[in-house]
């Protein structure tokens, strides 16, 4: 096997994603655009998405990293809109888009149209998370979109299997289809519930951070494979396990959390970058396979299907938002602040992604009786153009729409105040605990060391409050920013001395690495992580 194309894909997509951080264009859109251009550059290898690789090898880690960073409590608080979108909308879109495609595209059989509807029904988890982070959507809208994208793949894959069975002539009744959906959903959740506790127990009882992080990398694949083994939804199993582990991540030791955060951030960056680049690289393959359909006709059908996808989402989102309020006074009282702008954003943020393309590529070449699958090439092309269309049209205009609507973003001042109050409460409790400990003769410390513990505690208590205070009139920095900058300068000075001592052979490399690691941990403690 030639590894060069894979290395080139990873290196090129990572470089493009890094470049996107310096431009106002969201990384997914730039990656797709570069992929489209690169697909026609002489010498660039042909990359074809394989559902047997994307679904079991790429989808689990991408779902896991998105779910483990989500809030179980926020998702539970928004369970109704998430369920209506991730289950209700996907099933509605499968039927509605499939029926419209059947009416709009000549010679497209209804069974093949329903397969197309199931394939392009689910908005993409990776795209939703990436765009939401970049645009800065309100917290509740972000939670709903992320929750929808975590679960809807399971609904879409099950709907696809049912539609495909009908299309290839295997004969499946509505009752059998409902039974398969029930098995996939209940089974997937059940497998996740069975695995989450023992996996968490392993994470908390392994004492070696390297082993814990190895386990962390294996967890999404284990959950997905175990569920698929019993014909349940691997997607739901991964999401359930990830939500549980993320909710209880505080029970894992600090070294594991530090390593795990870095490892998964790198994994997500590489996989997300490669996935979006792969979408763009599919263009020559899908155009080559059009066969009897002319490019002009195919693009005309693509525009119609894209419009159908956009309209159908709004047809579902607005009634799903307002009907429960009209029918329930409790919902009206609990969600009194919802206006027409939030459903508009949710409706417009339905970008499709790599899962739709991977499923489309898995459509078989022939039916049960050996005949060619009807309009397979057109289904593949329409899936590709819908993915590209939603990414480009909706992805590019979503930030503009958010600015025009003047949606309230995250209230940084209120968040900082809540952080300061939480830190103050924790520091007060820790100070009382320290006083209790120091009364015990076994914990006796010299006064300078005891004072140092109190100073560190006081520093943590005051740091957040200082961010709310007045800025330095000369630099514009808060006291906390100045403290962290000066701490960084001091640490860098120490680091240079350690390197000089190593170069002078006064200490060896092992000792230098030990001393530098100590400084790295202090620097990590001094600098709070900024959102990406």
C-alpha positions as CSV (number, residue, x, y, z in Angstrom):
1,X,0.0,0.0,0.0
2,X,1.3,3.4,-1.0
3,X,1.2,5.7,2.1
4,X,2.1,8.9,0.2
5,X,-1.5,9.8,-0.8
6,X,-2.6,9.5,2.8
7,X,0.3,11.6,4.1
8,X,-0.4,14.2,1.4
9,X,-4.1,14.3,2.3
10,X,-3.4,14.8,6.0
11,X,-0.5,17.3,5.5
12,X,-2.4,19.3,2.8
13,X,-5.7,19.5,4.8
14,X,-3.9,20.4,8.0
15,X,-2.0,23.2,6.3
16,X,-5.2,24.5,4.7
17,X,-7.1,24.4,8.1
18,X,-4.2,26.3,9.7
19,X,-4.3,28.9,6.9
20,X,-8.1,29.2,7.5
21,X,-7.4,30.4,11.0
22,X,-5.8,33.5,9.5
23,X,-8.8,34.3,7.3
24,X,-12.4,35.2,7.9
25,X,-13.5,32.1,5.9
26,X,-14.5,29.1,8.2
27,X,-12.1,26.2,7.9
28,X,-14.7,23.7,6.5
29,X,-15.5,26.0,3.6
30,X,-11.8,26.7,2.7
31,X,-11.0,23.0,2.9
32,X,-13.8,22.0,0.6
33,X,-12.8,24.7,-1.9
34,X,-9.2,23.7,-1.9
35,X,-10.3,20.1,-2.3
36,X,-12.4,21.0,-5.3
37,X,-9.5,22.8,-6.9
38,X,-6.9,20.1,-6.0
39,X,-9.1,17.4,-7.6
40,X,-8.3,18.8,-11.0
41,X,-4.6,19.4,-10.4
42,X,-2.4,17.0,-12.4
43,X,-0.7,14.4,-10.2
44,X,-3.2,14.6,-7.3
45,X,-4.3,11.0,-6.5
46,X,-7.9,10.0,-6.8
47,X,-9.6,9.8,-3.3
48,X,-12.8,7.9,-3.1
49,X,-14.9,7.8,0.0
50,X,-15.6,4.3,1.3
51,X,-18.5,3.8,3.7
52,X,-16.7,0.8,5.2
53,X,-13.9,3.2,6.2
54,X,-15.8,6.5,7.0
55,X,-18.5,5.0,9.1
56,X,-16.6,2.7,11.4
57,X,-13.2,4.5,11.4
58,X,-13.8,8.2,11.0
59,X,-17.3,8.7,12.4
60,X,-16.8,7.3,15.9
61,X,-13.9,9.5,16.9
62,X,-15.5,12.6,15.4
63,X,-18.8,11.9,17.2
64,X,-16.9,11.1,20.5
65,X,-14.9,14.3,20.6
66,X,-18.1,16.3,19.8
67,X,-20.2,14.5,22.4
68,X,-17.6,14.5,25.2
69,X,-17.3,18.3,25.0
70,X,-21.1,18.7,25.0
71,X,-23.1,19.3,28.1
72,X,-25.3,16.5,29.2
73,X,-27.3,18.9,31.4
74,X,-27.8,21.4,28.6
75,X,-28.9,18.6,26.2
76,X,-31.3,17.2,28.8
77,X,-32.7,20.7,29.3
78,X,-33.3,20.9,25.5
79,X,-34.3,17.3,24.9
80,X,-37.6,18.2,23.2
81,X,-36.2,20.4,20.4
82,X,-33.2,18.1,20.0
83,X,-35.4,15.0,19.6
84,X,-37.8,16.8,17.2
85,X,-34.9,17.7,15.0
86,X,-32.7,14.6,15.3
87,X,-35.5,12.1,14.9
88,X,-38.7,13.8,13.7
89,X,-37.0,16.1,11.2
90,X,-34.8,13.4,9.7
91,X,-37.7,11.1,9.1
92,X,-39.8,14.0,7.7
93,X,-37.0,15.1,5.4
94,X,-36.4,11.6,4.2
95,X,-40.0,11.3,3.0
96,X,-40.5,15.0,2.0
97,X,-37.3,15.5,0.1
98,X,-37.6,12.0,-1.5
99,X,-41.1,12.7,-2.7
100,X,-40.1,16.2,-4.1
101,X,-37.1,14.7,-5.8
102,X,-39.3,12.1,-7.4
103,X,-41.6,14.8,-8.7
104,X,-38.8,17.2,-9.8
105,X,-36.3,14.8,-11.4
106,X,-37.6,12.9,-14.5
107,X,-37.0,9.2,-14.6
108,X,-36.0,9.0,-10.9
109,X,-37.9,6.0,-9.3
110,X,-39.7,6.7,-6.0
111,X,-37.6,4.1,-4.2
112,X,-34.4,5.6,-5.4
113,X,-35.7,9.1,-4.5
114,X,-36.4,7.9,-0.9
115,X,-32.9,6.5,-0.7
116,X,-31.7,10.0,-1.7
117,X,-33.9,11.6,0.9
118,X,-32.5,9.4,3.7
119,X,-28.9,10.1,2.5
120,X,-29.2,13.9,2.6
121,X,-31.6,14.2,5.5
122,X,-29.1,14.6,8.4
123,X,-27.1,17.8,9.0
124,X,-23.5,17.0,9.9
125,X,-22.1,16.9,13.4
126,X,-18.6,18.1,12.5
127,X,-19.9,21.0,10.3
128,X,-22.4,22.1,13.0
129,X,-19.8,22.2,15.7
130,X,-17.2,24.0,13.5
131,X,-19.6,26.6,12.2
132,X,-21.2,27.3,15.6
133,X,-17.8,27.8,17.2
134,X,-16.7,30.3,14.5
135,X,-20.0,32.2,14.2
136,X,-20.6,32.6,18.0
137,X,-24.2,31.5,18.1
138,X,-26.3,31.9,21.3
139,X,-25.7,29.1,23.8
140,X,-29.1,27.5,23.5
141,X,-29.1,27.5,19.6
142,X,-25.6,25.9,19.7
143,X,-26.7,23.2,22.1
144,X,-29.7,22.4,20.0
145,X,-27.7,22.2,16.7
146,X,-25.0,20.1,18.4
147,X,-27.5,17.8,20.0
148,X,-29.3,17.3,16.7
149,X,-26.2,16.5,14.8
150,X,-25.0,14.0,17.4
151,X,-28.1,11.8,17.2
152,X,-29.5,12.4,13.7
153,X,-26.9,10.2,11.9
154,X,-28.4,7.2,13.7
155,X,-31.9,8.1,12.5
156,X,-30.7,8.7,8.9
157,X,-28.6,5.5,8.7
158,X,-31.6,3.4,9.9
159,X,-34.0,5.2,7.5
160,X,-31.5,4.6,4.7
161,X,-31.4,0.9,5.4
162,X,-35.2,0.7,5.2
163,X,-35.4,2.7,2.0
164,X,-32.5,0.8,0.4
165,X,-34.2,-2.6,1.2
166,X,-37.3,-1.4,-0.7
167,X,-35.2,0.0,-3.6
168,X,-33.2,-3.2,-4.2
169,X,-36.3,-5.4,-4.0
170,X,-35.8,-7.1,-0.7
171,X,-39.3,-6.4,0.3
172,X,-39.8,-4.7,3.7
173,X,-43.0,-3.7,5.3
174,X,-43.7,-0.5,7.3
175,X,-43.9,-2.7,10.4
176,X,-40.5,-4.3,9.7
177,X,-39.1,-0.8,9.1
178,X,-40.4,0.5,12.4
179,X,-39.0,-2.6,14.1
180,X,-35.6,-2.1,12.7
181,X,-35.7,1.6,13.7
182,X,-36.7,0.6,17.2
183,X,-33.9,-2.0,17.5
184,X,-31.3,0.4,16.2
185,X,-32.3,3.2,18.6
186,X,-33.1,1.3,21.7
187,X,-30.3,-1.2,21.1
188,X,-27.8,1.6,20.5
189,X,-28.7,3.4,23.7
190,X,-28.8,0.1,25.6
191,X,-25.2,-0.8,24.5
192,X,-24.1,2.7,25.5
193,X,-25.7,2.3,28.9
194,X,-24.1,-1.1,29.4
195,X,-20.6,0.1,28.4
196,X,-20.4,3.5,30.0
197,X,-20.1,2.5,33.7
198,X,-17.3,-0.2,33.2
199,X,-15.4,2.1,30.8
200,X,-15.6,4.9,33.4
201,X,-14.4,2.5,36.1
202,X,-11.4,1.5,34.0
203,X,-10.6,5.1,33.3
204,X,-10.6,5.9,37.1
205,X,-8.7,2.8,38.1
206,X,-5.9,2.9,35.6
207,X,-3.1,4.8,37.3
208,X,-0.9,5.3,34.2
209,X,-1.9,8.4,32.1
210,X,-0.6,6.8,28.9
211,X,-2.8,3.7,29.4
212,X,-5.8,5.9,30.3
213,X,-5.3,7.9,27.1
214,X,-4.9,4.7,25.0
215,X,-8.2,3.5,26.4
216,X,-9.7,6.9,25.6
217,X,-8.7,6.5,22.0
218,X,-10.2,3.0,21.8
219,X,-13.5,3.9,23.5
220,X,-15.4,5.2,20.5
221,X,-14.4,2.3,18.3
222,X,-15.3,-0.2,21.0
223,X,-18.7,1.3,21.6
224,X,-19.5,1.6,17.8
225,X,-18.3,-1.9,17.0
226,X,-20.2,-3.5,20.0
227,X,-23.5,-1.9,19.0
228,X,-23.1,-2.7,15.3
229,X,-22.3,-6.3,16.2
230,X,-25.9,-6.7,17.6
231,X,-27.4,-4.7,14.7
232,X,-27.9,-1.6,16.9
233,X,-26.9,2.0,16.3
234,X,-23.2,2.5,16.8
235,X,-23.7,6.2,16.6
236,X,-26.1,6.3,19.6
237,X,-23.8,4.0,21.6
238,X,-20.8,6.3,21.0
239,X,-22.9,9.4,22.0
240,X,-24.3,7.8,25.2
241,X,-20.8,6.7,26.3
242,X,-19.2,10.0,25.5
243,X,-21.8,12.1,27.2
244,X,-21.5,10.0,30.4
245,X,-17.7,10.1,30.4
246,X,-17.6,13.8,29.7
247,X,-20.1,14.5,32.5
248,X,-17.8,12.6,34.9
249,X,-14.4,13.7,33.5
250,X,-13.7,15.4,36.8
251,X,-13.2,12.0,38.5
252,X,-10.2,11.3,36.3
253,X,-6.8,12.5,37.5
254,X,-5.4,15.8,36.3
255,X,-2.5,14.3,34.3
256,X,-4.9,12.2,32.2
257,X,-7.2,15.2,31.6
258,X,-4.3,17.3,30.4
259,X,-3.0,14.7,28.1
260,X,-6.4,13.7,26.9
261,X,-7.4,17.2,26.0
262,X,-4.3,17.7,23.9
263,X,-4.6,14.3,22.2
264,X,-8.2,14.6,21.3
265,X,-7.7,18.2,20.1
266,X,-5.1,17.0,17.7
267,X,-7.1,14.0,16.6
268,X,-10.2,16.1,16.0
269,X,-8.2,18.7,14.1
270,X,-6.6,16.1,11.7
271,X,-9.8,14.2,11.1
272,X,-12.0,17.2,10.6
273,X,-9.5,18.8,8.2
274,X,-9.2,15.5,6.2
275,X,-12.9,14.9,6.1
276,X,-13.7,18.3,4.6
277,X,-10.9,18.1,2.1
278,X,-12.2,14.7,1.1
279,X,-15.6,16.1,0.3
280,X,-14.1,18.5,-2.3
281,X,-11.9,15.8,-3.8
282,X,-14.9,13.7,-4.8
283,X,-15.9,16.0,-7.7
284,X,-14.2,14.3,-10.6
285,X,-15.5,10.9,-9.4
286,X,-19.1,11.9,-9.2
287,X,-19.0,13.8,-12.5
288,X,-17.4,10.9,-14.3
289,X,-20.1,8.5,-13.1
290,X,-23.1,10.6,-14.4
291,X,-23.4,8.3,-17.5
292,X,-26.5,9.1,-19.5
293,X,-27.2,12.3,-17.7
294,X,-25.8,15.5,-19.1
295,X,-23.9,17.8,-16.8
296,X,-26.3,20.6,-17.5
297,X,-29.4,18.6,-16.7
298,X,-27.7,17.1,-13.6
299,X,-26.8,20.6,-12.3
300,X,-30.4,21.7,-12.9
301,X,-31.7,18.8,-10.8
302,X,-29.1,19.6,-8.2
303,X,-30.4,23.1,-7.8
304,X,-34.0,21.8,-7.4
305,X,-33.0,19.2,-4.8
306,X,-30.9,21.8,-2.9
307,X,-33.9,24.2,-2.7
308,X,-36.1,21.3,-1.6
309,X,-33.7,20.5,1.2
310,X,-33.6,24.1,2.4
311,X,-37.4,24.6,2.2
312,X,-38.3,21.3,3.9
313,X,-36.1,22.2,6.9
314,X,-38.0,25.4,7.4
315,X,-41.3,23.7,6.9
316,X,-40.4,21.4,9.9
317,X,-38.5,23.9,12.1
318,X,-41.1,26.6,12.6
319,X,-44.0,24.3,13.4
320,X,-41.8,22.2,15.7
321,X,-40.8,25.4,17.5
322,X,-44.2,26.9,18.0
323,X,-46.7,24.1,18.1
324,X,-45.5,22.7,21.4
325,X,-45.8,26.3,22.9
326,X,-49.3,26.7,21.6
327,X,-50.3,23.3,23.0
328,X,-48.6,23.6,26.4
329,X,-48.7,26.4,28.9
330,X,-45.8,24.9,30.8
331,X,-43.6,25.2,27.7
332,X,-44.7,28.8,27.1
333,X,-43.8,29.7,30.6
334,X,-40.5,27.9,30.6
335,X,-39.4,29.2,27.1
336,X,-41.1,32.6,27.0
337,X,-38.1,34.3,25.3
338,X,-38.1,32.5,22.0
339,X,-38.8,34.7,19.0
340,X,-38.7,34.1,15.2
341,X,-34.9,34.6,14.9
342,X,-33.7,31.5,16.6
343,X,-35.8,29.1,14.4
344,X,-34.5,31.0,11.4
345,X,-30.9,30.4,12.4
346,X,-31.6,26.7,13.2
347,X,-33.4,26.3,9.9
348,X,-30.5,27.9,7.9
349,X,-27.8,26.0,9.8
350,X,-28.6,22.6,8.3
351,X,-25.3,22.0,6.5
352,X,-24.7,18.5,5.3
353,X,-21.4,16.7,5.4
354,X,-19.2,13.6,5.0
355,X,-21.7,11.1,6.5
356,X,-24.2,11.8,3.7
357,X,-21.5,11.3,1.1
358,X,-20.2,8.1,2.7
359,X,-23.7,6.6,2.9
360,X,-24.3,7.6,-0.8
361,X,-21.1,5.8,-1.8
362,X,-22.4,2.6,-0.1
363,X,-25.5,2.4,-2.4
364,X,-25.0,-1.0,-4.2
365,X,-24.4,-1.2,-7.9
366,X,-27.1,-3.8,-8.5
367,X,-30.5,-4.7,-7.0
368,X,-31.6,-8.1,-5.7
369,X,-32.5,-9.4,-9.2
370,X,-29.1,-8.4,-10.6
371,X,-30.3,-5.3,-12.5
372,X,-28.4,-2.0,-12.1
373,X,-29.5,0.1,-9.2
374,X,-31.8,2.8,-10.7
375,X,-30.2,6.2,-11.1
376,X,-27.3,5.4,-8.6
377,X,-24.9,7.8,-10.3
378,X,-27.5,10.6,-10.1
379,X,-28.2,9.9,-6.4
380,X,-24.5,10.1,-5.8
381,X,-24.2,13.4,-7.7
382,X,-27.2,15.0,-6.1
383,X,-25.8,14.1,-2.7
384,X,-22.5,15.6,-3.5
385,X,-24.0,18.9,-4.8
386,X,-26.3,19.1,-1.8
387,X,-23.4,18.8,0.6
388,X,-21.4,21.3,-1.3
389,X,-24.4,23.7,-1.7
390,X,-25.3,23.7,2.0
391,X,-21.6,24.1,3.0
392,X,-21.0,27.0,0.6
393,X,-24.3,28.8,0.5
394,X,-25.5,28.3,4.0
395,X,-22.0,28.2,5.6
396,X,-20.9,31.4,4.0
397,X,-24.1,33.3,4.7
398,X,-24.7,32.1,8.2
399,X,-22.3,34.6,9.8
400,X,-23.8,37.4,7.8
401,X,-27.3,36.3,8.9
402,X,-26.3,36.2,12.6
403,X,-24.8,39.8,12.3
404,X,-27.9,41.1,10.5
405,X,-30.3,39.6,13.1
406,X,-28.1,41.0,15.9
407,X,-28.6,37.8,17.9
408,X,-27.3,38.1,21.4
409,X,-24.1,36.2,21.7
410,X,-22.4,34.8,24.8
411,X,-22.5,37.3,27.6
412,X,-18.8,37.4,28.5
413,X,-19.3,39.7,31.5
414,X,-21.9,37.5,33.0
415,X,-19.9,34.4,32.4
416,X,-16.8,36.0,34.1
417,X,-19.0,37.1,37.0
418,X,-20.3,33.6,37.4
419,X,-16.8,32.2,37.2
420,X,-15.6,34.6,39.8
421,X,-18.4,33.7,42.2
422,X,-17.8,30.0,41.7
423,X,-14.0,30.4,42.3
424,X,-14.7,32.5,45.4
425,X,-17.0,29.8,46.9
426,X,-14.4,27.1,46.1
427,X,-11.5,29.1,47.5
428,X,-13.4,29.8,50.7
429,X,-14.1,26.1,51.2
430,X,-10.4,25.3,50.4
431,X,-9.2,27.9,52.9
432,X,-11.4,26.4,55.7
433,X,-10.1,23.0,54.8
434,X,-6.5,24.2,55.0
435,X,-7.1,25.7,58.5
436,X,-8.5,22.3,59.6
437,X,-5.5,20.5,58.2
438,X,-2.9,22.8,59.7
439,X,-4.3,22.2,63.2
440,X,-3.2,18.6,63.0
441,X,0.4,18.0,64.2
442,X,1.0,15.6,61.3
443,X,0.5,18.5,58.8
444,X,2.7,21.0,60.6
445,X,4.5,23.2,58.1
446,X,7.0,26.1,58.5
447,X,5.2,29.4,58.3
448,X,6.6,30.5,54.9
449,X,5.3,27.3,53.3
450,X,1.9,27.6,55.0
451,X,1.7,31.2,53.8
452,X,2.6,30.1,50.3
453,X,-0.4,27.8,50.3
454,X,-2.6,30.7,51.3
455,X,-1.0,33.0,48.8
456,X,-1.7,30.6,45.9
457,X,-5.3,30.2,47.1
458,X,-5.8,33.9,47.3
459,X,-4.3,34.3,43.9
460,X,-6.8,31.9,42.4
461,X,-9.6,33.7,44.2
462,X,-8.6,37.2,43.0
463,X,-7.6,36.3,39.4
464,X,-11.1,36.2,38.0
465,X,-12.3,39.2,39.9
466,X,-9.4,41.2,38.4
467,X,-10.6,40.5,34.9
468,X,-13.8,42.4,35.8
469,X,-11.8,45.3,37.1
470,X,-10.4,48.4,35.4
471,X,-7.8,48.0,32.6
472,X,-4.2,49.4,32.8
473,X,-4.4,52.9,31.2
474,X,-1.1,52.3,29.4
475,X,-1.4,48.7,28.1
476,X,-5.2,48.2,28.3
477,X,-4.5,45.0,30.2
478,X,-6.4,43.9,33.3
479,X,-4.3,43.1,36.4
480,X,-4.8,39.4,35.7
481,X,-3.5,39.8,32.1
482,X,-0.4,41.7,33.4
483,X,0.3,39.1,36.0
484,X,0.1,36.3,33.5
485,X,2.3,38.2,31.0
486,X,5.0,38.9,33.7
487,X,4.8,35.3,34.9
488,X,5.4,34.2,31.3
489,X,8.4,36.4,31.0
490,X,9.9,35.1,34.3
491,X,9.3,31.5,33.2
492,X,10.9,32.1,29.8
493,X,14.0,33.6,31.5
494,X,14.3,30.5,33.6
495,X,13.8,28.3,30.6
496,X,16.7,30.0,28.8
497,X,19.0,29.5,31.8
498,X,18.2,25.8,31.9
499,X,19.0,25.5,28.2
500,X,22.3,27.4,28.7
501,X,23.3,25.2,31.6
502,X,22.6,22.1,29.4
503,X,24.7,23.5,26.6
504,X,27.5,24.2,29.0
505,X,27.2,20.5,30.2
506,X,26.5,21.6,33.8
507,X,23.3,19.6,33.7
508,X,22.4,16.7,31.4
509,X,19.4,16.5,29.0
510,X,17.3,14.4,31.3
511,X,17.6,16.9,34.1
512,X,16.8,19.8,31.7
513,X,13.7,18.1,30.5
514,X,12.6,17.5,34.1
515,X,13.1,21.2,34.9
516,X,11.4,22.3,31.7
517,X,8.4,20.1,32.4
518,X,8.0,21.8,35.8
519,X,8.0,25.2,34.1
520,X,5.6,24.0,31.5
521,X,3.1,23.0,34.2
522,X,3.5,26.3,36.0
523,X,3.0,28.1,32.7
524,X,-0.1,26.0,31.9
525,X,-1.5,27.0,35.4
526,X,-0.8,30.7,34.8
527,X,-2.5,30.9,31.4
528,X,-6.2,30.0,31.2
529,X,-7.1,28.4,27.9
530,X,-8.9,30.8,25.5
531,X,-11.7,29.4,23.3
532,X,-10.6,28.4,19.8
